[in-house]
Amino acid sequence: MFLEIVTPDRKVFEGEVISAQFPGGDGLFEVLENHAPMISALGKGKITIKGGQSDKTFTVEGGVVEVLKNKVTVLAEAAL
């Protein structure tokens, strides 16, 4: 699936991933290939991305995640 993480001032990540774990308001949730469409608020915490060769982690300060047709878009307030 394709994942894109953007903040108001830059694109943080863009690429194909196997899965991604997000900090939701009530705890962590994970998105895999062919996930049902959804929109969710993000809390403060870490986004963990599992790729084919390596894993990546980004810390976000909140935002929104949208999942639609194997594309995941994260609009984060801030990301490190």
HTML snippet that shows the backbone in 3Dmol.js (N, CA, C, O; Angstrom):
<script src="https://3Dmol.org/build/3Dmol-min.js"></script>
<div id="view" style="width:600px;height:400px;position:relative"></div>
<script>
const pdb = `
ATOM      1  N   MET A   1       0.853  -1.173   0.000  1.00  0.00           N
ATOM      2  CA  MET A   1       0.000   0.000   0.000  1.00  0.00           C
ATOM      3  C   MET A   1       0.894   1.229   0.000  1.00  0.00           C
ATOM      4  O   MET A   1       2.064   1.160   0.375  1.00  0.00           O
ATOM      5  N   PHE A   2       0.337   2.346  -0.420  1.00  0.00           N
ATOM      6  CA  PHE A   2       1.095   3.592  -0.525  1.00  0.00           C
ATOM      7  C   PHE A   2       0.808   4.465   0.685  1.00  0.00           C
ATOM      8  O   PHE A   2      -0.351   4.650   1.057  1.00  0.00           O
ATOM      9  N   LEU A   3       1.858   5.006   1.304  1.00  0.00           N
ATOM     10  CA  LEU A   3       1.718   5.857   2.487  1.00  0.00           C
ATOM     11  C   LEU A   3       2.365   7.202   2.228  1.00  0.00           C
ATOM     12  O   LEU A   3       3.467   7.291   1.686  1.00  0.00           O
ATOM     13  N   GLU A   4       1.656   8.246   2.625  1.00  0.00           N
ATOM     14  CA  GLU A   4       2.183   9.604   2.520  1.00  0.00           C
ATOM     15  C   GLU A   4       1.957  10.306   3.853  1.00  0.00           C
ATOM     16  O   GLU A   4       0.843  10.310   4.375  1.00  0.00           O
ATOM     17  N   ILE A   5       3.014  10.898   4.402  1.00  0.00           N
ATOM     18  CA  ILE A   5       2.929  11.668   5.649  1.00  0.00           C
ATOM     19  C   ILE A   5       3.349  13.092   5.334  1.00  0.00           C
ATOM     20  O   ILE A   5       4.469  13.330   4.881  1.00  0.00           O
ATOM     21  N   VAL A   6       2.442  14.049   5.576  1.00  0.00           N
ATOM     22  CA  VAL A   6       2.739  15.451   5.305  1.00  0.00           C
ATOM     23  C   VAL A   6       2.409  16.302   6.525  1.00  0.00           C
ATOM     24  O   VAL A   6       1.532  15.967   7.320  1.00  0.00           O
ATOM     25  N   THR A   7       3.134  17.411   6.653  1.00  0.00           N
ATOM     26  CA  THR A   7       2.866  18.426   7.670  1.00  0.00           C
ATOM     27  C   THR A   7       2.540  19.719   6.922  1.00  0.00           C
ATOM     28  O   THR A   7       2.663  19.756   5.698  1.00  0.00           O
ATOM     29  N   PRO A   8       2.134  20.763   7.609  1.00  0.00           N
ATOM     30  CA  PRO A   8       1.827  22.009   6.892  1.00  0.00           C
ATOM     31  C   PRO A   8       3.007  22.575   6.093  1.00  0.00           C
ATOM     32  O   PRO A   8       2.799  23.323   5.138  1.00  0.00           O
ATOM     33  N   ASP A   9       4.236  22.229   6.470  1.00  0.00           N
ATOM     34  CA  ASP A   9       5.382  22.822   5.787  1.00  0.00           C
ATOM     35  C   ASP A   9       6.250  21.866   4.960  1.00  0.00           C
ATOM     36  O   ASP A   9       7.143  22.320   4.244  1.00  0.00           O
ATOM     37  N   ARG A  10       6.004  20.537   5.045  1.00  0.00           N
ATOM     38  CA  ARG A  10       6.849  19.630   4.257  1.00  0.00           C
ATOM     39  C   ARG A  10       6.237  18.234   4.147  1.00  0.00           C
ATOM     40  O   ARG A  10       5.338  17.857   4.899  1.00  0.00           O
ATOM     41  N   LYS A  11       6.767  17.483   3.173  1.00  0.00           N
ATOM     42  CA  LYS A  11       6.409  16.075   3.026  1.00  0.00           C
ATOM     43  C   LYS A  11       7.450  15.280   3.800  1.00  0.00           C
ATOM     44  O   LYS A  11       8.643  15.382   3.515  1.00  0.00           O
ATOM     45  N   VAL A  12       7.016  14.490   4.771  1.00  0.00           N
ATOM     46  CA  VAL A  12       7.908  13.762   5.660  1.00  0.00           C
ATOM     47  C   VAL A  12       8.270  12.391   5.095  1.00  0.00           C
ATOM     48  O   VAL A  12       9.418  11.958   5.193  1.00  0.00           O
ATOM     49  N   PHE A  13       7.286  11.711   4.503  1.00  0.00           N
ATOM     50  CA  PHE A  13       7.518  10.360   3.968  1.00  0.00           C
ATOM     51  C   PHE A  13       6.548  10.105   2.827  1.00  0.00           C
ATOM     52  O   PHE A  13       5.417  10.591   2.819  1.00  0.00           O
ATOM     53  N   GLU A  14       7.031   9.318   1.853  1.00  0.00           N
ATOM     54  CA  GLU A  14       6.182   8.906   0.746  1.00  0.00           C
ATOM     55  C   GLU A  14       6.749   7.605   0.194  1.00  0.00           C
ATOM     56  O   GLU A  14       7.930   7.540  -0.146  1.00  0.00           O
ATOM     57  N   GLY A  15       5.916   6.566   0.103  1.00  0.00           N
ATOM     58  CA  GLY A  15       6.387   5.324  -0.477  1.00  0.00           C
ATOM     59  C   GLY A  15       5.502   4.134  -0.169  1.00  0.00           C
ATOM     60  O   GLY A  15       4.520   4.234   0.566  1.00  0.00           O
ATOM     61  N   GLU A  16       5.874   3.005  -0.750  1.00  0.00           N
ATOM     62  CA  GLU A  16       5.154   1.748  -0.546  1.00  0.00           C
ATOM     63  C   GLU A  16       5.578   1.133   0.791  1.00  0.00           C
ATOM     64  O   GLU A  16       6.762   1.118   1.126  1.00  0.00           O
ATOM     65  N   VAL A  17       4.602   0.626   1.550  1.00  0.00           N
ATOM     66  CA  VAL A  17       4.863   0.008   2.845  1.00  0.00           C
ATOM     67  C   VAL A  17       4.046  -1.278   2.974  1.00  0.00           C
ATOM     68  O   VAL A  17       3.075  -1.487   2.247  1.00  0.00           O
ATOM     69  N   ILE A  18       4.454  -2.129   3.905  1.00  0.00           N
ATOM     70  CA  ILE A  18       3.716  -3.357   4.198  1.00  0.00           C
ATOM     71  C   ILE A  18       2.613  -3.075   5.216  1.00  0.00           C
ATOM     72  O   ILE A  18       1.487  -3.548   5.066  1.00  0.00           O
ATOM     73  N   SER A  19       2.943  -2.304   6.250  1.00  0.00           N
ATOM     74  CA  SER A  19       1.971  -1.935   7.275  1.00  0.00           C
ATOM     75  C   SER A  19       2.423  -0.650   7.954  1.00  0.00           C
ATOM     76  O   SER A  19       3.578  -0.237   7.847  1.00  0.00           O
ATOM     77  N   ALA A  20       1.476  -0.029   8.659  1.00  0.00           N
ATOM     78  CA  ALA A  20       1.793   1.176   9.426  1.00  0.00           C
ATOM     79  C   ALA A  20       0.955   1.168  10.697  1.00  0.00           C
ATOM     80  O   ALA A  20      -0.232   0.841  10.672  1.00  0.00           O
ATOM     81  N   GLN A  21       1.592   1.536  11.812  1.00  0.00           N
ATOM     82  CA  GLN A  21       0.913   1.586  13.106  1.00  0.00           C
ATOM     83  C   GLN A  21       0.849   3.049  13.536  1.00  0.00           C
ATOM     84  O   GLN A  21       1.833   3.782  13.443  1.00  0.00           O
ATOM     85  N   PHE A  22      -0.340   3.461  14.012  1.00  0.00           N
ATOM     86  CA  PHE A  22      -0.593   4.862  14.330  1.00  0.00           C
ATOM     87  C   PHE A  22      -1.070   5.037  15.764  1.00  0.00           C
ATOM     88  O   PHE A  22      -1.704   4.140  16.320  1.00  0.00           O
ATOM     89  N   PRO A  23      -0.764   6.210  16.381  1.00  0.00           N
ATOM     90  CA  PRO A  23      -1.283   6.514  17.717  1.00  0.00           C
ATOM     91  C   PRO A  23      -2.681   7.135  17.614  1.00  0.00           C
ATOM     92  O   PRO A  23      -2.808   8.314  17.283  1.00  0.00           O
ATOM     93  N   GLY A  24      -3.699   6.374  17.886  1.00  0.00           N
ATOM     94  CA  GLY A  24      -5.067   6.890  17.865  1.00  0.00           C
ATOM     95  C   GLY A  24      -5.432   7.530  19.186  1.00  0.00           C
ATOM     96  O   GLY A  24      -4.648   7.494  20.134  1.00  0.00           O
ATOM     97  N   GLY A  25      -6.594   8.105  19.254  1.00  0.00           N
ATOM     98  CA  GLY A  25      -7.059   8.738  20.484  1.00  0.00           C
ATOM     99  C   GLY A  25      -7.268   7.745  21.618  1.00  0.00           C
ATOM    100  O   GLY A  25      -7.099   8.097  22.785  1.00  0.00           O
ATOM    101  N   ASP A  26      -7.639   6.492  21.286  1.00  0.00           N
ATOM    102  CA  ASP A  26      -7.888   5.461  22.294  1.00  0.00           C
ATOM    103  C   ASP A  26      -6.814   4.383  22.316  1.00  0.00           C
ATOM    104  O   ASP A  26      -7.005   3.347  22.953  1.00  0.00           O
ATOM    105  N   GLY A  27      -5.708   4.595  21.650  1.00  0.00           N
ATOM    106  CA  GLY A  27      -4.635   3.600  21.606  1.00  0.00           C
ATOM    107  C   GLY A  27      -4.125   3.407  20.192  1.00  0.00           C
ATOM    108  O   GLY A  27      -4.563   4.080  19.259  1.00  0.00           O
ATOM    109  N   LEU A  28      -3.200   2.483  20.049  1.00  0.00           N
ATOM    110  CA  LEU A  28      -2.589   2.225  18.751  1.00  0.00           C
ATOM    111  C   LEU A  28      -3.530   1.458  17.834  1.00  0.00           C
ATOM    112  O   LEU A  28      -4.336   0.647  18.292  1.00  0.00           O
ATOM    113  N   PHE A  29      -3.422   1.722  16.533  1.00  0.00           N
ATOM    114  CA  PHE A  29      -4.114   0.914  15.532  1.00  0.00           C
ATOM    115  C   PHE A  29      -3.192   0.716  14.337  1.00  0.00           C
ATOM    116  O   PHE A  29      -2.324   1.545  14.064  1.00  0.00           O
ATOM    117  N   GLU A  30      -3.389  -0.387  13.632  1.00  0.00           N
ATOM    118  CA  GLU A  30      -2.522  -0.747  12.524  1.00  0.00           C
ATOM    119  C   GLU A  30      -3.326  -0.848  11.238  1.00  0.00           C
ATOM    120  O   GLU A  30      -4.475  -1.291  11.239  1.00  0.00           O
ATOM    121  N   VAL A  31      -2.704  -0.429  10.141  1.00  0.00           N
ATOM    122  CA  VAL A  31      -3.328  -0.496   8.821  1.00  0.00           C
ATOM    123  C   VAL A  31      -2.478  -1.407   7.947  1.00  0.00           C
ATOM    124  O   VAL A  31      -1.261  -1.251   7.854  1.00  0.00           O
ATOM    125  N   LEU A  32      -3.153  -2.366   7.305  1.00  0.00           N
ATOM    126  CA  LEU A  32      -2.508  -3.307   6.389  1.00  0.00           C
ATOM    127  C   LEU A  32      -3.112  -3.147   5.001  1.00  0.00           C
ATOM    128  O   LEU A  32      -4.091  -2.423   4.817  1.00  0.00           O
ATOM    129  N   GLU A  33      -2.519  -3.827   4.030  1.00  0.00           N
ATOM    130  CA  GLU A  33      -3.032  -3.827   2.660  1.00  0.00           C
ATOM    131  C   GLU A  33      -4.518  -4.199   2.641  1.00  0.00           C
ATOM    132  O   GLU A  33      -4.951  -5.065   3.402  1.00  0.00           O
ATOM    133  N   ASN A  34      -5.287  -3.556   1.786  1.00  0.00           N
ATOM    134  CA  ASN A  34      -6.724  -3.790   1.606  1.00  0.00           C
ATOM    135  C   ASN A  34      -7.562  -3.467   2.845  1.00  0.00           C
ATOM    136  O   ASN A  34      -8.626  -4.055   3.040  1.00  0.00           O
ATOM    137  N   HIS A  35      -7.099  -2.553   3.671  1.00  0.00           N
ATOM    138  CA  HIS A  35      -7.858  -2.128   4.854  1.00  0.00           C
ATOM    139  C   HIS A  35      -9.139  -1.427   4.406  1.00  0.00           C
ATOM    140  O   HIS A  35      -9.172  -0.803   3.345  1.00  0.00           O
ATOM    141  N   ALA A  36     -10.168  -1.530   5.197  1.00  0.00           N
ATOM    142  CA  ALA A  36     -11.428  -0.835   4.912  1.00  0.00           C
ATOM    143  C   ALA A  36     -11.208   0.680   4.938  1.00  0.00           C
ATOM    144  O   ALA A  36     -10.365   1.167   5.692  1.00  0.00           O
ATOM    145  N   PRO A  37     -11.953   1.424   4.128  1.00  0.00           N
ATOM    146  CA  PRO A  37     -11.824   2.886   4.155  1.00  0.00           C
ATOM    147  C   PRO A  37     -12.139   3.437   5.541  1.00  0.00           C
ATOM    148  O   PRO A  37     -13.056   2.964   6.212  1.00  0.00           O
ATOM    149  N   MET A  38     -11.370   4.444   5.964  1.00  0.00           N
ATOM    150  CA  MET A  38     -11.605   5.061   7.268  1.00  0.00           C
ATOM    151  C   MET A  38     -10.907   6.402   7.360  1.00  0.00           C
ATOM    152  O   MET A  38      -9.974   6.690   6.611  1.00  0.00           O
ATOM    153  N   ILE A  39     -11.377   7.215   8.290  1.00  0.00           N
ATOM    154  CA  ILE A  39     -10.720   8.464   8.676  1.00  0.00           C
ATOM    155  C   ILE A  39     -10.653   8.449  10.190  1.00  0.00           C
ATOM    156  O   ILE A  39     -11.642   8.148  10.859  1.00  0.00           O
ATOM    157  N   SER A  40      -9.468   8.778  10.739  1.00  0.00           N
ATOM    158  CA  SER A  40      -9.296   8.749  12.188  1.00  0.00           C
ATOM    159  C   SER A  40      -8.402   9.903  12.636  1.00  0.00           C
ATOM    160  O   SER A  40      -7.501  10.329  11.913  1.00  0.00           O
ATOM    161  N   ALA A  41      -8.670  10.393  13.836  1.00  0.00           N
ATOM    162  CA  ALA A  41      -7.799  11.390  14.451  1.00  0.00           C
ATOM    163  C   ALA A  41      -6.556  10.697  14.989  1.00  0.00           C
ATOM    164  O   ALA A  41      -6.609   9.545  15.420  1.00  0.00           O
ATOM    165  N   LEU A  42      -5.440  11.413  14.957  1.00  0.00           N
ATOM    166  CA  LEU A  42      -4.189  10.909  15.530  1.00  0.00           C
ATOM    167  C   LEU A  42      -3.905  11.640  16.823  1.00  0.00           C
ATOM    168  O   LEU A  42      -4.159  12.838  16.941  1.00  0.00           O
ATOM    169  N   GLY A  43      -3.377  10.911  17.793  1.00  0.00           N
ATOM    170  CA  GLY A  43      -2.906  11.524  19.020  1.00  0.00           C
ATOM    171  C   GLY A  43      -1.411  11.756  18.921  1.00  0.00           C
ATOM    172  O   GLY A  43      -0.803  11.498  17.882  1.00  0.00           O
ATOM    173  N   LYS A  44      -0.823  12.239  19.990  1.00  0.00           N
ATOM    174  CA  LYS A  44       0.633  12.369  20.049  1.00  0.00           C
ATOM    175  C   LYS A  44       1.241  10.988  20.185  1.00  0.00           C
ATOM    176  O   LYS A  44       0.730  10.155  20.932  1.00  0.00           O
ATOM    177  N   GLY A  45       2.314  10.741  19.478  1.00  0.00           N
ATOM    178  CA  GLY A  45       2.974   9.446  19.582  1.00  0.00           C
ATOM    179  C   GLY A  45       3.773   9.100  18.351  1.00  0.00           C
ATOM    180  O   GLY A  45       4.116   9.968  17.548  1.00  0.00           O
ATOM    181  N   LYS A  46       4.069   7.813  18.211  1.00  0.00           N
ATOM    182  CA  LYS A  46       4.937   7.343  17.134  1.00  0.00           C
ATOM    183  C   LYS A  46       4.155   6.615  16.051  1.00  0.00           C
ATOM    184  O   LYS A  46       3.268   5.809  16.331  1.00  0.00           O
ATOM    185  N   ILE A  47       4.506   6.922  14.808  1.00  0.00           N
ATOM    186  CA  ILE A  47       4.037   6.157  13.654  1.00  0.00           C
ATOM    187  C   ILE A  47       5.161   5.189  13.317  1.00  0.00           C
ATOM    188  O   ILE A  47       6.296   5.610  13.096  1.00  0.00           O
ATOM    189  N   THR A  48       4.856   3.904  13.277  1.00  0.00           N
ATOM    190  CA  THR A  48       5.839   2.880  12.927  1.00  0.00           C
ATOM    191  C   THR A  48       5.470   2.309  11.570  1.00  0.00           C
ATOM    192  O   THR A  48       4.359   1.819  11.368  1.00  0.00           O
ATOM    193  N   ILE A  49       6.418   2.378  10.642  1.00  0.00           N
ATOM    194  CA  ILE A  49       6.196   1.928   9.275  1.00  0.00           C
ATOM    195  C   ILE A  49       7.049   0.696   9.029  1.00  0.00           C
ATOM    196  O   ILE A  49       8.256   0.711   9.268  1.00  0.00           O
ATOM    197  N   LYS A  50       6.417  -0.372   8.550  1.00  0.00           N
ATOM    198  CA  LYS A  50       7.154  -1.581   8.183  1.00  0.00           C
ATOM    199  C   LYS A  50       7.245  -1.628   6.668  1.00  0.00           C
ATOM    200  O   LYS A  50       6.238  -1.709   5.965  1.00  0.00           O
ATOM    201  N   GLY A  51       8.479  -1.575   6.184  1.00  0.00           N
ATOM    202  CA  GLY A  51       8.726  -1.642   4.752  1.00  0.00           C
ATOM    203  C   GLY A  51       9.329  -2.978   4.393  1.00  0.00           C
ATOM    204  O   GLY A  51       9.495  -3.842   5.254  1.00  0.00           O
ATOM    205  N   GLY A  52       9.654  -3.153   3.138  1.00  0.00           N
ATOM    206  CA  GLY A  52      10.224  -4.418   2.695  1.00  0.00           C
ATOM    207  C   GLY A  52      11.600  -4.690   3.277  1.00  0.00           C
ATOM    208  O   GLY A  52      11.909  -5.835   3.608  1.00  0.00           O
ATOM    209  N   GLN A  53      12.439  -3.658   3.410  1.00  0.00           N
ATOM    210  CA  GLN A  53      13.807  -3.864   3.864  1.00  0.00           C
ATOM    211  C   GLN A  53      14.095  -3.269   5.234  1.00  0.00           C
ATOM    212  O   GLN A  53      14.980  -3.749   5.942  1.00  0.00           O
ATOM    213  N   SER A  54      13.359  -2.230   5.618  1.00  0.00           N
ATOM    214  CA  SER A  54      13.647  -1.605   6.906  1.00  0.00           C
ATOM    215  C   SER A  54      12.379  -0.995   7.495  1.00  0.00           C
ATOM    216  O   SER A  54      11.412  -0.727   6.782  1.00  0.00           O
ATOM    217  N   ASP A  55      12.405  -0.782   8.801  1.00  0.00           N
ATOM    218  CA  ASP A  55      11.309  -0.135   9.505  1.00  0.00           C
ATOM    219  C   ASP A  55      11.699   1.309   9.785  1.00  0.00           C
ATOM    220  O   ASP A  55      12.877   1.615   9.971  1.00  0.00           O
ATOM    221  N   LYS A  56      10.704   2.198   9.815  1.00  0.00           N
ATOM    222  CA  LYS A  56      10.959   3.606  10.123  1.00  0.00           C
ATOM    223  C   LYS A  56       9.971   4.041  11.191  1.00  0.00           C
ATOM    224  O   LYS A  56       8.865   3.508  11.289  1.00  0.00           O
ATOM    225  N   THR A  57      10.383   5.016  11.988  1.00  0.00           N
ATOM    226  CA  THR A  57       9.521   5.559  13.033  1.00  0.00           C
ATOM    227  C   THR A  57       9.549   7.080  12.957  1.00  0.00           C
ATOM    228  O   THR A  57      10.608   7.691  12.815  1.00  0.00           O
ATOM    229  N   PHE A  58       8.364   7.679  13.055  1.00  0.00           N
ATOM    230  CA  PHE A  58       8.231   9.127  13.097  1.00  0.00           C
ATOM    231  C   PHE A  58       7.388   9.482  14.315  1.00  0.00           C
ATOM    232  O   PHE A  58       6.436   8.772  14.637  1.00  0.00           O
ATOM    233  N   THR A  59       7.726  10.565  14.988  1.00  0.00           N
ATOM    234  CA  THR A  59       6.944  11.050  16.114  1.00  0.00           C
ATOM    235  C   THR A  59       6.053  12.185  15.614  1.00  0.00           C
ATOM    236  O   THR A  59       6.533  13.137  14.998  1.00  0.00           O
ATOM    237  N   VAL A  60       4.741  12.075  15.887  1.00  0.00           N
ATOM    238  CA  VAL A  60       3.802  13.101  15.443  1.00  0.00           C
ATOM    239  C   VAL A  60       3.142  13.769  16.640  1.00  0.00           C
ATOM    240  O   VAL A  60       3.063  13.200  17.729  1.00  0.00           O
ATOM    241  N   GLU A  61       2.672  14.980  16.411  1.00  0.00           N
ATOM    242  CA  GLU A  61       2.019  15.768  17.457  1.00  0.00           C
ATOM    243  C   GLU A  61       0.510  15.826  17.268  1.00  0.00           C
ATOM    244  O   GLU A  61      -0.139  16.765  17.728  1.00  0.00           O
ATOM    245  N   GLY A  62      -0.049  14.831  16.597  1.00  0.00           N
ATOM    246  CA  GLY A  62      -1.481  14.813  16.335  1.00  0.00           C
ATOM    247  C   GLY A  62      -1.752  15.053  14.859  1.00  0.00           C
ATOM    248  O   GLY A  62      -0.850  15.401  14.098  1.00  0.00           O
ATOM    249  N   GLY A  63      -2.996  14.865  14.467  1.00  0.00           N
ATOM    250  CA  GLY A  63      -3.390  15.071  13.087  1.00  0.00           C
ATOM    251  C   GLY A  63      -4.528  14.151  12.691  1.00  0.00           C
ATOM    252  O   GLY A  63      -5.358  13.777  13.519  1.00  0.00           O
ATOM    253  N   VAL A  64      -4.558  13.788  11.406  1.00  0.00           N
ATOM    254  CA  VAL A  64      -5.627  12.967  10.840  1.00  0.00           C
ATOM    255  C   VAL A  64      -5.013  11.957   9.885  1.00  0.00           C
ATOM    256  O   VAL A  64      -4.052  12.264   9.180  1.00  0.00           O
ATOM    257  N   VAL A  65      -5.575  10.741   9.862  1.00  0.00           N
ATOM    258  CA  VAL A  65      -5.157   9.724   8.898  1.00  0.00           C
ATOM    259  C   VAL A  65      -6.384   9.285   8.097  1.00  0.00           C
ATOM    260  O   VAL A  65      -7.462   9.071   8.650  1.00  0.00           O
ATOM    261  N   GLU A  66      -6.192   9.155   6.777  1.00  0.00           N
ATOM    262  CA  GLU A  66      -7.248   8.681   5.887  1.00  0.00           C
ATOM    263  C   GLU A  66      -6.749   7.434   5.167  1.00  0.00           C
ATOM    264  O   GLU A  66      -5.626   7.406   4.665  1.00  0.00           O
ATOM    265  N   VAL A  67      -7.590   6.403   5.119  1.00  0.00           N
ATOM    266  CA  VAL A  67      -7.280   5.166   4.407  1.00  0.00           C
ATOM    267  C   VAL A  67      -8.340   4.997   3.328  1.00  0.00           C
ATOM    268  O   VAL A  67      -9.536   4.976   3.621  1.00  0.00           O
ATOM    269  N   LEU A  68      -7.893   4.876   2.062  1.00  0.00           N
ATOM    270  CA  LEU A  68      -8.826   4.732   0.960  1.00  0.00           C
ATOM    271  C   LEU A  68      -8.134   4.060  -0.220  1.00  0.00           C
ATOM    272  O   LEU A  68      -7.166   4.601  -0.755  1.00  0.00           O
ATOM    273  N   LYS A  69      -8.608   2.905  -0.628  1.00  0.00           N
ATOM    274  CA  LYS A  69      -8.121   2.173  -1.810  1.00  0.00           C
ATOM    275  C   LYS A  69      -6.612   1.958  -1.776  1.00  0.00           C
ATOM    276  O   LYS A  69      -5.911   2.298  -2.730  1.00  0.00           O
ATOM    277  N   ASN A  70      -6.113   1.396  -0.681  1.00  0.00           N
ATOM    278  CA  ASN A  70      -4.693   1.085  -0.489  1.00  0.00           C
ATOM    279  C   ASN A  70      -3.784   2.310  -0.528  1.00  0.00           C
ATOM    280  O   ASN A  70      -2.594   2.189  -0.818  1.00  0.00           O
ATOM    281  N   LYS A  71      -4.331   3.476  -0.241  1.00  0.00           N
ATOM    282  CA  LYS A  71      -3.535   4.684  -0.068  1.00  0.00           C
ATOM    283  C   LYS A  71      -3.842   5.238   1.315  1.00  0.00           C
ATOM    284  O   LYS A  71      -5.003   5.435   1.673  1.00  0.00           O
ATOM    285  N   VAL A  72      -2.790   5.486   2.087  1.00  0.00           N
ATOM    286  CA  VAL A  72      -2.925   6.037   3.434  1.00  0.00           C
ATOM    287  C   VAL A  72      -2.298   7.425   3.424  1.00  0.00           C
ATOM    288  O   VAL A  72      -1.124   7.586   3.088  1.00  0.00           O
ATOM    289  N   THR A  73      -3.092   8.423   3.795  1.00  0.00           N
ATOM    290  CA  THR A  73      -2.604   9.800   3.839  1.00  0.00           C
ATOM    291  C   THR A  73      -2.662  10.281   5.280  1.00  0.00           C
ATOM    292  O   THR A  73      -3.708  10.216   5.926  1.00  0.00           O
ATOM    293  N   VAL A  74      -1.525  10.766   5.779  1.00  0.00           N
ATOM    294  CA  VAL A  74      -1.442  11.294   7.139  1.00  0.00           C
ATOM    295  C   VAL A  74      -1.198  12.803   7.034  1.00  0.00           C
ATOM    296  O   VAL A  74      -0.221  13.248   6.432  1.00  0.00           O
ATOM    297  N   LEU A  75      -2.096  13.566   7.624  1.00  0.00           N
ATOM    298  CA  LEU A  75      -1.920  15.016   7.736  1.00  0.00           C
ATOM    299  C   LEU A  75      -1.575  15.288   9.195  1.00  0.00           C
ATOM    300  O   LEU A  75      -2.453  15.309  10.057  1.00  0.00           O
ATOM    301  N   ALA A  76      -0.301  15.495   9.459  1.00  0.00           N
ATOM    302  CA  ALA A  76       0.185  15.655  10.840  1.00  0.00           C
ATOM    303  C   ALA A  76       0.419  17.131  11.163  1.00  0.00           C
ATOM    304  O   ALA A  76       0.851  17.906  10.310  1.00  0.00           O
ATOM    305  N   GLU A  77       0.128  17.499  12.397  1.00  0.00           N
ATOM    306  CA  GLU A  77       0.388  18.866  12.839  1.00  0.00           C
ATOM    307  C   GLU A  77       1.880  19.152  12.826  1.00  0.00           C
ATOM    308  O   GLU A  77       2.307  20.229  12.411  1.00  0.00           O
ATOM    309  N   ALA A  78       2.673  18.185  13.282  1.00  0.00           N
ATOM    310  CA  ALA A  78       4.136  18.269  13.262  1.00  0.00           C
ATOM    311  C   ALA A  78       4.687  16.860  13.310  1.00  0.00           C
ATOM    312  O   ALA A  78       4.061  15.971  13.886  1.00  0.00           O
ATOM    313  N   ALA A  79       5.852  16.640  12.714  1.00  0.00           N
ATOM    314  CA  ALA A  79       6.461  15.310  12.703  1.00  0.00           C
ATOM    315  C   ALA A  79       7.977  15.429  12.779  1.00  0.00           C
ATOM    316  O   ALA A  79       8.584  16.325  12.193  1.00  0.00           O
ATOM    317  N   LEU A  80       8.562  14.505  13.514  1.00  0.00           N
ATOM    318  CA  LEU A  80      10.033  14.447  13.641  1.00  0.00           C
ATOM    319  C   LEU A  80      10.552  13.161  13.050  1.00  0.00           C
ATOM    320  O   LEU A  80      11.759  12.921  13.056  1.00  0.00           O
TER     321      LEU A  80
END
`;
const viewer = $3Dmol.createViewer("view");
viewer.addModel(pdb, "pdb");
viewer.setStyle({}, {cartoon: {color: "spectrum"}});
viewer.zoomTo();
viewer.render();
</script>
